[in-house]
């Protein structure tokens, strides 16, 4: 397969070094639409050959940022560089970048073959060269037997593969994907995200993927860029963003976090003691120095909460332990989410494996529980 032979690299177990081909650098990039700031002074380096996901809610600026990288929007301020070359004034068609749009933008009157060939015609390649590349792209995406069909004769997954083939046939250094799974049903989403990740690892080109779906981002990314209100809130590996949110927005957006507001009670060699909404918490550390009396938020991921069916019996409980009552049992198949409430009315959530016996026999609004977690599972959020 030679569709992207010049970009193929040996597979590795981690991110490709940022000095390799396909490195995208954003420096102070901003974009306004009238009085609305869509992207606000973004600084970001995307390593060459990595799979990076821009993640955030609708209206956070992620698609606008993607379109500026692709040349479909013009930045009002800042610089966009690809492998050290400034792209701001380079037309989209002349950038070594291809885009797969959310709705695929296939030509309804053209066959699969003609859709894939279109970009090569615009680049004025010879008929022989176009035929060679299109045939390779169709074979690569398992579309050869569909070459004469129109888009309306294809399934959603097949249409997506045509859009990918059309983007890849031009041999880009960077592939942009704008909500590529948004129009697919759940089962097809699960299958296609595996195909996308496998494709990226095979080709070793830079993928920049936009989504609002947290699970999707966690499943496919080397690096997640969390955005809010046109700004980047956190950049890190899926594990870091999920397990170690650094701010209140990331902790809230990534879901299944118990987020408590409170104050720092004391700081000593054993950690940080907190008073949060009637609970005593102890954390191992904070992302930045904290002092007694400081207002703070703490996040405790639901999957780290251990559950025991046991009444408090009037005992004074140690930090990171609280009595509660189950109010709703949410069966999710592999996991069970237990919605609980303390005597003071504080709502907490625990998430346990379906095989865990701790949830068996729980009666909603009747069963007394003890919830507890470790110091390392208390994440302090200072912003």
Residue pairs with C-beta under 8 A, 6 or more apart in sequence:
1 136
1 139
1 140
2 136
3 133
3 136
3 137
3 140
3 168
3 169
3 171
4 168
4 171
4 203
4 205
6 171
7 21
7 22
7 171
7 173
7 203
7 204
7 205
8 202
8 203
8 204
9 16
9 20
9 49
9 204
11 201
11 204
14 222
15 47
15 49
15 50
15 222
15 223
16 47
16 48
16 49
16 50
16 204
17 47
17 48
18 45
18 47
18 48
19 48
20 47
20 48
20 49
21 48
21 49
21 83
21 173
22 48
22 49
22 82
22 83
22 173
22 174
22 205
22 206
23 45
23 46
23 47
23 48
23 82
23 83
23 84
23 206
24 44
24 45
24 46
24 69
24 80
24 81
24 82
24 174
24 206
24 208
25 44
25 45
25 46
25 79
25 80
25 81
25 84
26 42
26 43
26 44
26 45
26 65
26 69
26 78
26 79
26 80
26 81
27 43
27 78
27 79
27 80
27 81
28 41
28 42
28 43
28 77
28 78
28 79
29 39
29 41
29 42
29 43
29 65
29 68
29 75
29 77
29 78
29 79
29 80
30 37
30 39
30 40
30 41
30 42
30 75
30 76
30 77
30 78
30 230
31 37
31 38
31 39
31 61
31 64
31 65
31 68
31 73
31 75
31 76
32 38
32 76
37 230
38 61
38 64
38 230
39 61
39 64
39 65
39 68
39 75
39 230
40 61
40 229
40 230
40 231
41 77
41 78
41 231
42 61
42 65
42 78
42 230
42 231
42 232
43 232
44 225
44 232
44 235
46 52
46 206
46 208
46 223
47 206
47 222
47 223
48 83
48 206
49 204
49 205
49 206
50 206
50 207
50 222
50 223
51 197
51 200
51 207
51 209
51 220
51 221
51 222
51 223
52 206
52 207
52 208
52 209
52 221
52 222
52 223
52 224
52 225
53 208
53 209
53 210
53 211
53 216
53 217
53 220
53 221
53 223
53 224
53 225
54 62
54 65
54 66
54 208
54 209
54 210
54 211
54 225
54 227
55 62
55 211
55 212
55 214
55 217
55 224
55 225
55 226
55 227
55 253
56 62
56 212
56 226
56 227
56 228
56 253
57 212
57 228
57 253
58 212
60 227
60 228
60 229
60 230
61 227
61 229
61 230
61 231
62 210
62 225
62 227
63 178
63 179
63 210
64 73
64 230
65 227
66 99
66 176
66 178
66 208
66 210
67 73
67 178
68 74
68 75
68 80
69 80
69 87
69 97
69 174
69 176
69 208
70 92
70 95
70 97
70 99
70 176
71 87
71 90
71 91
71 92
71 93
71 95
71 97
72 92
72 99
74 88
75 88
79 86
79 88
80 86
80 87
80 88
81 87
82 95
82 96
82 97
82 173
82 174
83 173
87 95
93 122
96 172
96 173
96 174
97 172
97 173
97 174
97 175
97 176
98 119
98 167
98 168
98 170
98 172
98 174
98 175
98 176
99 167
99 175
99 176
99 177
99 178
100 160
100 163
100 164
100 167
100 175
100 176
100 177
100 178
100 180
101 163
101 178
102 178
102 179
102 180
102 182
102 183
103 183
104 151
104 159
104 160
104 162
104 163
105 163
106 115
106 151
106 159
106 162
106 163
106 166
107 114
107 115
107 118
107 151
108 150
108 151
108 152
109 150
110 118
110 150
111 147
111 148
111 149
111 150
112 138
112 143
112 146
112 147
112 148
112 149
112 150
112 151
112 154
112 162
113 134
113 138
113 147
113 148
115 151
115 162
115 166
116 134
116 137
116 138
116 143
116 162
116 165
116 166
116 169
117 130
117 134
117 169
118 166
119 166
119 167
119 169
119 170
120 129
120 130
120 133
120 134
120 169
120 170
121 130
123 170
125 133
133 169
133 171
134 169
135 144
136 169
137 143
137 165
137 166
137 168
137 169
138 144
138 146
138 147
138 165
140 165
140 168
141 161
141 162
141 164
141 165
141 168
142 161
143 158
143 161
143 162
143 165
146 154
146 158
146 162
151 159
151 162
154 162
156 183
156 184
156 185
156 188
157 184
157 188
157 191
157 192
160 180
160 181
160 184
160 192
163 180
164 199
167 175
168 175
168 203
172 205
173 205
173 206
174 205
174 206
174 207
174 208
175 200
175 205
175 206
175 207
175 208
176 208
176 209
176 210
177 196
177 207
177 208
177 209
177 210
178 210
179 210
179 211
179 212
180 192
180 196
180 209
181 188
181 189
181 192
181 193
181 211
181 213
181 216
182 211
184 192
189 216
193 216
193 219
193 220
196 207
196 209
196 220
197 219
197 220
200 207
209 217
209 220
209 221
211 217
214 253
214 254
214 255
217 224
217 238
218 224
218 238
218 241
218 242
219 238
221 237
221 238
222 237
223 235
223 236
223 237
224 234
224 235
224 236
224 237
224 238
224 241
225 232
225 234
225 235
226 232
226 233
226 234
226 235
226 241
226 249
226 250
226 253
226 254
227 233
228 249
228 253
233 246
233 247
233 249
233 250
234 241
234 245
234 246
234 247
234 250
236 244
241 250
241 254
242 254
242 301
243 301
244 379
245 251
245 254
245 257
245 299
245 379
245 381
246 287
246 381
246 383
247 381
247 382
247 383
248 259
248 297
248 381
248 383
251 257
251 259
251 297
251 299
251 379
251 381
252 259
256 301
256 302
256 303
256 337
256 349
256 351
257 299
257 300
257 301
257 302
258 299
258 300
258 301
258 302
258 305
258 348
258 349
259 297
259 298
259 299
259 381
260 276
260 277
260 279
260 281
260 297
260 298
260 299
260 300
260 346
261 276
261 277
261 295
261 296
261 297
262 274
262 275
262 276
262 277
262 279
262 281
262 295
262 296
262 297
262 298
263 274
263 275
263 276
263 293
263 294
263 295
263 296
264 272
264 273
264 274
264 290
264 291
264 292
264 293
264 294
264 296
265 273
265 274
265 275
265 280
265 292
266 272
266 273
266 292
267 273
267 290
267 291
267 292
270 282
271 282
271 283
271 284
271 285
271 375
272 282
272 283
272 284
272 285
272 286
272 290
272 380
273 280
273 281
273 282
273 319
274 280
274 281
274 282
274 283
274 296
274 298
274 378
274 380
275 281
276 298
277 344
277 346
278 342
278 344
278 346
279 322
279 342
279 346
280 317
280 318
280 319
280 320
281 298
281 300
281 319
281 320
281 378
282 319
282 320
282 375
282 378
283 298
283 375
283 378
283 379
283 380
284 375
284 376
284 378
285 380
286 296
286 380
286 382
287 380
287 382
288 382
290 296
290 380
290 382
296 380
296 381
296 382
297 380
297 381
298 378
298 379
298 380
298 381
299 378
299 379
299 381
300 373
300 377
300 378
300 379
301 377
301 379
302 337
302 349
302 350
302 351
303 335
303 351
303 352
304 373
304 374
304 377
305 348
305 349
305 350
305 351
305 371
305 372
305 373
306 350
306 358
306 371
306 372
306 373
307 338
307 350
307 352
307 356
307 358
307 359
307 369
307 370
307 371
308 358
308 369
308 370
308 372
309 358
309 361
309 362
309 367
309 368
309 369
310 368
310 369
310 370
311 323
311 368
312 323
312 368
312 370
317 323
320 372
320 373
320 374
320 375
320 378
321 370
321 371
321 372
322 342
322 348
322 370
322 371
322 372
323 342
323 343
323 368
323 369
323 370
323 371
324 340
324 341
324 342
324 348
324 368
324 369
324 370
324 371
325 340
325 341
325 365
325 366
325 367
325 368
325 369
326 338
326 339
326 340
326 362
326 363
326 364
326 365
326 366
326 367
326 369
327 339
327 340
327 341
327 347
327 364
327 365
328 338
328 339
328 364
329 336
329 337
329 338
329 339
329 359
329 362
329 364
330 336
330 337
330 338
330 339
331 354
332 354
333 354
334 353
334 354
335 351
335 352
335 353
335 354
336 351
336 352
336 353
336 354
336 356
336 359
337 349
337 350
337 351
338 349
338 350
338 351
338 352
338 359
338 362
338 369
339 347
339 349
340 347
340 348
340 349
340 350
340 369
340 371
341 347
341 348
342 348
348 371
350 371
352 358
352 359
361 367
362 369
